[in-house]
């Protein structure tokens, strides 16, 4: 027993203040030939009635030896200065700043993923397109006032080439190239010559959807869009379809979702109506099907065009569309999932 006490005192008096003294300590108290080891192996020679008590004391000592070693080592390591000349090598490395997806991209992807999960496939298309794909094939008559509805950026006139004013030009491109059944989703940028305000911009984003098959009904469209709204904004979301007009769909509608900023009570985003308009939709006009060489006596279908900026505003409760394009990191950082 006195040996144990002696070792305690030795440990208490041992000064560890350098790598060398730490190593001396290790050899003296922790190595195979240390006194502690012989105390441990002595256990079998101790009288049975004392063995328990002895075991407890030796184990305590063993733990103390190890703790003193570990703590001293840690202390020494953290106090070592690694400074070399003017370079402070102990300074933490400069973190790599990770970027994140733009809120518009996040929402656009989310929209596409919801539709992809129910069988739609994502299709890209040109932002600069000709008159046929943007207007004529979509049933806009040559002098139709509807053409004036969209103030267009022309890249070339006669033949007319323009920045697409909507993603509906992709409906035509897909129907020209594929046979029904067709089920596509087309995300992208669109351009209109509009004054920039908190609610409108000359460049924005849409996701076009198109489903053409036999016996597709308006009711099917409504249920699909209702399903989409619930996936996007949550189970309790309501939708409302209002009659509207587009040259390329008949009948046509605008779809509103219940405003999730004010919960339907009325706020600035929903203009105090409780509803926010997020898309135009309707049954594809038979003339459009025929323009794309699809037999309108066999096939029917629906199309929709979702406004992504509006949806992003509803989802993230932002109040000015211009924020999306000013590229102010203080705004954009708030949508980052990885920091
Ligand atoms: N292209 C229309 C717009 O930009 C939206 C729409 C798409 C309407 C498809 C009906 C069908 O406003």
Boltz pocket constraint, residues with backbone or C-beta under 6 A from the ligand:
constraints:
  - pocket:
      binder: B
      contacts: [[A, 165], [A, 166], [A, 167], [A, 168], [A, 209], [A, 246], [A, 249], [A, 252], [A, 253], [A, 279], [A, 280], [A, 281], [A, 282], [A, 303], [A, 304], [A, 305], [A, 306]]
      max_distance: 6.0
